[in-house]
Amino acid sequence: MAIEARIRELDARHRSLEELIEDEVSHLSSDDLRVRELKRQKLRLKEEMEALRAQAH
């Protein structure tokens, strides 16, 4: 169960980052470095979730 809870937590953070990215990109003066870093964080979360899912099976 602990793995599933961790996956849910990571998924929530992943969705939150997606919203931040969309918000940042929607501004005309969006900061490309910030968007790139947010995408990097989002990818790390996705990779961690995938690893946990593989471990759970």
PDB file of N, CA, C and O in Angstrom:
ATOM      1  N   MET A   1       0.809  -1.208   0.000  1.00  0.00           N
ATOM      2  CA  MET A   1       0.000   0.000   0.000  1.00  0.00           C
ATOM      3  C   MET A   1       0.847   1.265   0.000  1.00  0.00           C
ATOM      4  O   MET A   1       0.438   2.282  -0.561  1.00  0.00           O
ATOM      5  N   ALA A   2       2.007   1.218   0.615  1.00  0.00           N
ATOM      6  CA  ALA A   2       2.848   2.408   0.695  1.00  0.00           C
ATOM      7  C   ALA A   2       3.274   2.870  -0.696  1.00  0.00           C
ATOM      8  O   ALA A   2       3.361   4.070  -0.959  1.00  0.00           O
ATOM      9  N   ILE A   3       3.537   1.919  -1.577  1.00  0.00           N
ATOM     10  CA  ILE A   3       3.944   2.274  -2.937  1.00  0.00           C
ATOM     11  C   ILE A   3       2.798   2.971  -3.660  1.00  0.00           C
ATOM     12  O   ILE A   3       3.011   3.964  -4.355  1.00  0.00           O
ATOM     13  N   GLU A   4       1.588   2.452  -3.498  1.00  0.00           N
ATOM     14  CA  GLU A   4       0.432   3.067  -4.154  1.00  0.00           C
ATOM     15  C   GLU A   4       0.201   4.482  -3.649  1.00  0.00           C
ATOM     16  O   GLU A   4      -0.126   5.376  -4.428  1.00  0.00           O
ATOM     17  N   ALA A   5       0.369   4.688  -2.353  1.00  0.00           N
ATOM     18  CA  ALA A   5       0.202   6.021  -1.783  1.00  0.00           C
ATOM     19  C   ALA A   5       1.260   6.974  -2.343  1.00  0.00           C
ATOM     20  O   ALA A   5       0.962   8.130  -2.642  1.00  0.00           O
ATOM     21  N   ARG A   6       2.481   6.491  -2.482  1.00  0.00           N
ATOM     22  CA  ARG A   6       3.565   7.307  -3.032  1.00  0.00           C
ATOM     23  C   ARG A   6       3.279   7.655  -4.486  1.00  0.00           C
ATOM     24  O   ARG A   6       3.528   8.779  -4.922  1.00  0.00           O
ATOM     25  N   ILE A   7       2.756   6.692  -5.234  1.00  0.00           N
ATOM     26  CA  ILE A   7       2.410   6.952  -6.639  1.00  0.00           C
ATOM     27  C   ILE A   7       1.325   8.019  -6.724  1.00  0.00           C
ATOM     28  O   ILE A   7       1.397   8.915  -7.565  1.00  0.00           O
ATOM     29  N   ARG A   8       0.324   7.925  -5.859  1.00  0.00           N
ATOM     30  CA  ARG A   8      -0.747   8.939  -5.859  1.00  0.00           C
ATOM     31  C   ARG A   8      -0.188  10.327  -5.532  1.00  0.00           C
ATOM     32  O   ARG A   8      -0.576  11.323  -6.142  1.00  0.00           O
ATOM     33  N   GLU A   9       0.716  10.376  -4.571  1.00  0.00           N
ATOM     34  CA  GLU A   9       1.343  11.650  -4.193  1.00  0.00           C
ATOM     35  C   GLU A   9       2.134  12.229  -5.364  1.00  0.00           C
ATOM     36  O   GLU A   9       2.036  13.418  -5.665  1.00  0.00           O
ATOM     37  N   LEU A  10       2.913  11.380  -6.013  1.00  0.00           N
ATOM     38  CA  LEU A  10       3.705  11.829  -7.157  1.00  0.00           C
ATOM     39  C   LEU A  10       2.814  12.264  -8.309  1.00  0.00           C
ATOM     40  O   LEU A  10       3.116  13.239  -8.998  1.00  0.00           O
ATOM     41  N   ASP A  11       1.726  11.548  -8.520  1.00  0.00           N
ATOM     42  CA  ASP A  11       0.790  11.896  -9.586  1.00  0.00           C
ATOM     43  C   ASP A  11       0.161  13.263  -9.334  1.00  0.00           C
ATOM     44  O   ASP A  11      -0.009  14.050 -10.265  1.00  0.00           O
ATOM     45  N   ALA A  12      -0.180  13.542  -8.097  1.00  0.00           N
ATOM     46  CA  ALA A  12      -0.750  14.845  -7.754  1.00  0.00           C
ATOM     47  C   ALA A  12       0.263  15.960  -8.024  1.00  0.00           C
ATOM     48  O   ALA A  12      -0.091  17.012  -8.557  1.00  0.00           O
ATOM     49  N   ARG A  13       1.517  15.724  -7.655  1.00  0.00           N
ATOM     50  CA  ARG A  13       2.564  16.713  -7.917  1.00  0.00           C
ATOM     51  C   ARG A  13       2.789  16.874  -9.419  1.00  0.00           C
ATOM     52  O   ARG A  13       3.039  17.979  -9.900  1.00  0.00           O
ATOM     53  N   HIS A  14       2.698  15.773 -10.149  1.00  0.00           N
ATOM     54  CA  HIS A  14       2.869  15.780 -11.604  1.00  0.00           C
ATOM     55  C   HIS A  14       1.789  16.650 -12.247  1.00  0.00           C
ATOM     56  O   HIS A  14       2.084  17.478 -13.109  1.00  0.00           O
ATOM     57  N   ARG A  15       0.545  16.460 -11.825  1.00  0.00           N
ATOM     58  CA  ARG A  15      -0.566  17.260 -12.356  1.00  0.00           C
ATOM     59  C   ARG A  15      -0.408  18.742 -11.988  1.00  0.00           C
ATOM     60  O   ARG A  15      -0.714  19.624 -12.790  1.00  0.00           O
ATOM     61  N   SER A  16       0.065  18.999 -10.788  1.00  0.00           N
ATOM     62  CA  SER A  16       0.292  20.372 -10.351  1.00  0.00           C
ATOM     63  C   SER A  16       1.355  21.051 -11.213  1.00  0.00           C
ATOM     64  O   SER A  16       1.207  22.210 -11.600  1.00  0.00           O
ATOM     65  N   LEU A  17       2.412  20.328 -11.505  1.00  0.00           N
ATOM     66  CA  LEU A  17       3.452  20.870 -12.379  1.00  0.00           C
ATOM     67  C   LEU A  17       2.916  21.143 -13.776  1.00  0.00           C
ATOM     68  O   LEU A  17       3.275  22.144 -14.397  1.00  0.00           O
ATOM     69  N   GLU A  18       2.063  20.261 -14.271  1.00  0.00           N
ATOM     70  CA  GLU A  18       1.460  20.459 -15.592  1.00  0.00           C
ATOM     71  C   GLU A  18       0.674  21.767 -15.616  1.00  0.00           C
ATOM     72  O   GLU A  18       0.747  22.519 -16.588  1.00  0.00           O
ATOM     73  N   GLU A  19      -0.074  22.037 -14.557  1.00  0.00           N
ATOM     74  CA  GLU A  19      -0.839  23.282 -14.476  1.00  0.00           C
ATOM     75  C   GLU A  19       0.097  24.493 -14.433  1.00  0.00           C
ATOM     76  O   GLU A  19      -0.164  25.505 -15.083  1.00  0.00           O
ATOM     77  N   LEU A  20       1.179  24.388 -13.672  1.00  0.00           N
ATOM     78  CA  LEU A  20       2.147  25.486 -13.612  1.00  0.00           C
ATOM     79  C   LEU A  20       2.769  25.749 -14.979  1.00  0.00           C
ATOM     80  O   LEU A  20       2.949  26.900 -15.379  1.00  0.00           O
ATOM     81  N   ILE A  21       3.095  24.676 -15.688  1.00  0.00           N
ATOM     82  CA  ILE A  21       3.679  24.811 -17.023  1.00  0.00           C
ATOM     83  C   ILE A  21       2.694  25.495 -17.964  1.00  0.00           C
ATOM     84  O   ILE A  21       3.057  26.427 -18.682  1.00  0.00           O
ATOM     85  N   GLU A  22       1.455  25.031 -17.958  1.00  0.00           N
ATOM     86  CA  GLU A  22       0.444  25.635 -18.830  1.00  0.00           C
ATOM     87  C   GLU A  22       0.249  27.114 -18.501  1.00  0.00           C
ATOM     88  O   GLU A  22       0.107  27.942 -19.401  1.00  0.00           O
ATOM     89  N   ASP A  23       0.243  27.441 -17.217  1.00  0.00           N
ATOM     90  CA  ASP A  23       0.079  28.824 -16.789  1.00  0.00           C
ATOM     91  C   ASP A  23       1.259  29.672 -17.257  1.00  0.00           C
ATOM     92  O   ASP A  23       1.073  30.777 -17.766  1.00  0.00           O
ATOM     93  N   GLU A  24       2.452  29.158 -17.084  1.00  0.00           N
ATOM     94  CA  GLU A  24       3.656  29.895 -17.474  1.00  0.00           C
ATOM     95  C   GLU A  24       3.692  30.108 -18.982  1.00  0.00           C
ATOM     96  O   GLU A  24       4.010  31.205 -19.441  1.00  0.00           O
ATOM     97  N   VAL A  25       3.374  29.086 -19.752  1.00  0.00           N
ATOM     98  CA  VAL A  25       3.428  29.180 -21.211  1.00  0.00           C
ATOM     99  C   VAL A  25       2.357  30.126 -21.749  1.00  0.00           C
ATOM    100  O   VAL A  25       2.535  30.722 -22.811  1.00  0.00           O
ATOM    101  N   SER A  26       1.263  30.264 -21.035  1.00  0.00           N
ATOM    102  CA  SER A  26       0.173  31.110 -21.515  1.00  0.00           C
ATOM    103  C   SER A  26       0.506  32.598 -21.439  1.00  0.00           C
ATOM    104  O   SER A  26      -0.165  33.411 -22.074  1.00  0.00           O
ATOM    105  N   HIS A  27       1.515  32.959 -20.684  1.00  0.00           N
ATOM    106  CA  HIS A  27       1.913  34.364 -20.590  1.00  0.00           C
ATOM    107  C   HIS A  27       2.841  34.726 -21.748  1.00  0.00           C
ATOM    108  O   HIS A  27       3.692  33.935 -22.154  1.00  0.00           O
ATOM    109  N   LEU A  28       2.662  35.904 -22.253  1.00  0.00           N
ATOM    110  CA  LEU A  28       3.504  36.351 -23.361  1.00  0.00           C
ATOM    111  C   LEU A  28       4.964  36.445 -22.946  1.00  0.00           C
ATOM    112  O   LEU A  28       5.862  36.195 -23.751  1.00  0.00           O
ATOM    113  N   SER A  29       5.196  36.798 -21.712  1.00  0.00           N
ATOM    114  CA  SER A  29       6.572  36.953 -21.237  1.00  0.00           C
ATOM    115  C   SER A  29       7.021  35.730 -20.434  1.00  0.00           C
ATOM    116  O   SER A  29       7.683  35.862 -19.404  1.00  0.00           O
ATOM    117  N   SER A  30       6.658  34.556 -20.908  1.00  0.00           N
ATOM    118  CA  SER A  30       7.009  33.344 -20.176  1.00  0.00           C
ATOM    119  C   SER A  30       8.525  33.168 -20.125  1.00  0.00           C
ATOM    120  O   SER A  30       9.248  33.539 -21.049  1.00  0.00           O
ATOM    121  N   ASP A  31       8.966  32.605 -19.042  1.00  0.00           N
ATOM    122  CA  ASP A  31      10.392  32.379 -18.803  1.00  0.00           C
ATOM    123  C   ASP A  31      10.743  30.970 -19.292  1.00  0.00           C
ATOM    124  O   ASP A  31      10.353  29.973 -18.685  1.00  0.00           O
ATOM    125  N   ASP A  32      11.479  30.910 -20.390  1.00  0.00           N
ATOM    126  CA  ASP A  32      11.826  29.614 -20.991  1.00  0.00           C
ATOM    127  C   ASP A  32      12.618  28.728 -20.040  1.00  0.00           C
ATOM    128  O   ASP A  32      12.423  27.513 -20.015  1.00  0.00           O
ATOM    129  N   LEU A  33      13.507  29.327 -19.261  1.00  0.00           N
ATOM    130  CA  LEU A  33      14.284  28.531 -18.314  1.00  0.00           C
ATOM    131  C   LEU A  33      13.395  27.923 -17.244  1.00  0.00           C
ATOM    132  O   LEU A  33      13.576  26.769 -16.857  1.00  0.00           O
ATOM    133  N   ARG A  34      12.437  28.699 -16.771  1.00  0.00           N
ATOM    134  CA  ARG A  34      11.503  28.185 -15.751  1.00  0.00           C
ATOM    135  C   ARG A  34      10.664  27.050 -16.328  1.00  0.00           C
ATOM    136  O   ARG A  34      10.471  26.019 -15.683  1.00  0.00           O
ATOM    137  N   VAL A  35      10.169  27.244 -17.541  1.00  0.00           N
ATOM    138  CA  VAL A  35       9.358  26.203 -18.191  1.00  0.00           C
ATOM    139  C   VAL A  35      10.192  24.938 -18.364  1.00  0.00           C
ATOM    140  O   VAL A  35       9.706  23.837 -18.107  1.00  0.00           O
ATOM    141  N   ARG A  36      11.435  25.086 -18.796  1.00  0.00           N
ATOM    142  CA  ARG A  36      12.313  23.931 -18.991  1.00  0.00           C
ATOM    143  C   ARG A  36      12.544  23.192 -17.669  1.00  0.00           C
ATOM    144  O   ARG A  36      12.512  21.962 -17.631  1.00  0.00           O
ATOM    145  N   GLU A  37      12.776  23.935 -16.596  1.00  0.00           N
ATOM    146  CA  GLU A  37      13.002  23.311 -15.292  1.00  0.00           C
ATOM    147  C   GLU A  37      11.734  22.614 -14.788  1.00  0.00           C
ATOM    148  O   GLU A  37      11.814  21.521 -14.227  1.00  0.00           O
ATOM    149  N   LEU A  38      10.577  23.232 -14.980  1.00  0.00           N
ATOM    150  CA  LEU A  38       9.322  22.601 -14.570  1.00  0.00           C
ATOM    151  C   LEU A  38       9.102  21.299 -15.340  1.00  0.00           C
ATOM    152  O   LEU A  38       8.672  20.298 -14.767  1.00  0.00           O
ATOM    153  N   LYS A  39       9.396  21.317 -16.633  1.00  0.00           N
ATOM    154  CA  LYS A  39       9.247  20.107 -17.450  1.00  0.00           C
ATOM    155  C   LYS A  39      10.216  19.022 -16.994  1.00  0.00           C
ATOM    156  O   LYS A  39       9.877  17.839 -16.989  1.00  0.00           O
ATOM    157  N   ARG A  40      11.417  19.431 -16.613  1.00  0.00           N
ATOM    158  CA  ARG A  40      12.403  18.474 -16.108  1.00  0.00           C
ATOM    159  C   ARG A  40      11.908  17.814 -14.821  1.00  0.00           C
ATOM    160  O   ARG A  40      12.025  16.602 -14.643  1.00  0.00           O
ATOM    161  N   GLN A  41      11.353  18.636 -13.928  1.00  0.00           N
ATOM    162  CA  GLN A  41      10.807  18.112 -12.674  1.00  0.00           C
ATOM    163  C   GLN A  41       9.650  17.150 -12.951  1.00  0.00           C
ATOM    164  O   GLN A  41       9.536  16.094 -12.329  1.00  0.00           O
ATOM    165  N   LYS A  42       8.806  17.537 -13.888  1.00  0.00           N
ATOM    166  CA  LYS A  42       7.657  16.698 -14.253  1.00  0.00           C
ATOM    167  C   LYS A  42       8.128  15.346 -14.797  1.00  0.00           C
ATOM    168  O   LYS A  42       7.564  14.306 -14.457  1.00  0.00           O
ATOM    169  N   LEU A  43       9.155  15.367 -15.635  1.00  0.00           N
ATOM    170  CA  LEU A  43       9.695  14.130 -16.191  1.00  0.00           C
ATOM    171  C   LEU A  43      10.277  13.242 -15.094  1.00  0.00           C
ATOM    172  O   LEU A  43      10.075  12.027 -15.106  1.00  0.00           O
ATOM    173  N   ARG A  44      10.995  13.840 -14.150  1.00  0.00           N
ATOM    174  CA  ARG A  44      11.553  13.051 -13.035  1.00  0.00           C
ATOM    175  C   ARG A  44      10.444  12.372 -12.238  1.00  0.00           C
ATOM    176  O   ARG A  44      10.574  11.216 -11.836  1.00  0.00           O
ATOM    177  N   LEU A  45       9.357  13.097 -12.014  1.00  0.00           N
ATOM    178  CA  LEU A  45       8.232  12.507 -11.283  1.00  0.00           C
ATOM    179  C   LEU A  45       7.633  11.349 -12.069  1.00  0.00           C
ATOM    180  O   LEU A  45       7.318  10.302 -11.503  1.00  0.00           O
ATOM    181  N   LYS A  46       7.478  11.542 -13.374  1.00  0.00           N
ATOM    182  CA  LYS A  46       6.924  10.482 -14.219  1.00  0.00           C
ATOM    183  C   LYS A  46       7.814   9.244 -14.186  1.00  0.00           C
ATOM    184  O   LYS A  46       7.323   8.121 -14.080  1.00  0.00           O
ATOM    185  N   GLU A  47       9.113   9.455 -14.277  1.00  0.00           N
ATOM    186  CA  GLU A  47      10.043   8.329 -14.246  1.00  0.00           C
ATOM    187  C   GLU A  47       9.982   7.601 -12.907  1.00  0.00           C
ATOM    188  O   GLU A  47      10.038   6.372 -12.858  1.00  0.00           O
ATOM    189  N   GLU A  48       9.867   8.364 -11.823  1.00  0.00           N
ATOM    190  CA  GLU A  48       9.771   7.742 -10.502  1.00  0.00           C
ATOM    191  C   GLU A  48       8.472   6.944 -10.372  1.00  0.00           C
ATOM    192  O   GLU A  48       8.465   5.846  -9.816  1.00  0.00           O
ATOM    193  N   MET A  49       7.374   7.502 -10.888  1.00  0.00           N
ATOM    194  CA  MET A  49       6.095   6.776 -10.841  1.00  0.00           C
ATOM    195  C   MET A  49       6.182   5.478 -11.634  1.00  0.00           C
ATOM    196  O   MET A  49       5.706   4.439 -11.178  1.00  0.00           O
ATOM    197  N   GLU A  50       6.783   5.532 -12.811  1.00  0.00           N
ATOM    198  CA  GLU A  50       6.909   4.333 -13.639  1.00  0.00           C
ATOM    199  C   GLU A  50       7.754   3.277 -12.939  1.00  0.00           C
ATOM    200  O   GLU A  50       7.431   2.090 -12.992  1.00  0.00           O
ATOM    201  N   ALA A  51       8.830   3.695 -12.285  1.00  0.00           N
ATOM    202  CA  ALA A  51       9.688   2.760 -11.576  1.00  0.00           C
ATOM    203  C   ALA A  51       8.926   2.112 -10.418  1.00  0.00           C
ATOM    204  O   ALA A  51       9.043   0.909 -10.184  1.00  0.00           O
ATOM    205  N   LEU A  52       8.154   2.912  -9.707  1.00  0.00           N
ATOM    206  CA  LEU A  52       7.367   2.363  -8.590  1.00  0.00           C
ATOM    207  C   LEU A  52       6.292   1.394  -9.089  1.00  0.00           C
ATOM    208  O   LEU A  52       6.042   0.356  -8.475  1.00  0.00           O
ATOM    209  N   ARG A  53       5.660   1.748 -10.213  1.00  0.00           N
ATOM    210  CA  ARG A  53       4.632   0.846 -10.774  1.00  0.00           C
ATOM    211  C   ARG A  53       5.253  -0.483 -11.184  1.00  0.00           C
ATOM    212  O   ARG A  53       4.665  -1.542 -10.962  1.00  0.00           O
ATOM    213  N   ALA A  54       6.441  -0.431 -11.782  1.00  0.00           N
ATOM    214  CA  ALA A  54       7.135  -1.660 -12.184  1.00  0.00           C
ATOM    215  C   ALA A  54       7.506  -2.483 -10.962  1.00  0.00           C
ATOM    216  O   ALA A  54       7.433  -3.712 -10.986  1.00  0.00           O
ATOM    217  N   GLN A  55       7.901  -1.810  -9.907  1.00  0.00           N
ATOM    218  CA  GLN A  55       8.277  -2.494  -8.666  1.00  0.00           C
ATOM    219  C   GLN A  55       7.075  -3.136  -8.001  1.00  0.00           C
ATOM    220  O   GLN A  55       7.204  -4.176  -7.355  1.00  0.00           O
ATOM    221  N   ALA A  56       5.913  -2.530  -8.154  1.00  0.00           N
ATOM    222  CA  ALA A  56       4.708  -3.031  -7.509  1.00  0.00           C
ATOM    223  C   ALA A  56       4.162  -4.279  -8.206  1.00  0.00           C
ATOM    224  O   ALA A  56       3.384  -5.030  -7.618  1.00  0.00           O
ATOM    225  N   HIS A  57       4.569  -4.500  -9.455  1.00  0.00           N
ATOM    226  CA  HIS A  57       4.039  -5.652 -10.219  1.00  0.00           C
ATOM    227  C   HIS A  57       4.960  -6.804 -10.206  1.00  0.00           C
ATOM    228  O   HIS A  57       4.660  -7.841 -10.798  1.00  0.00           O
TER     229      HIS A  57
END
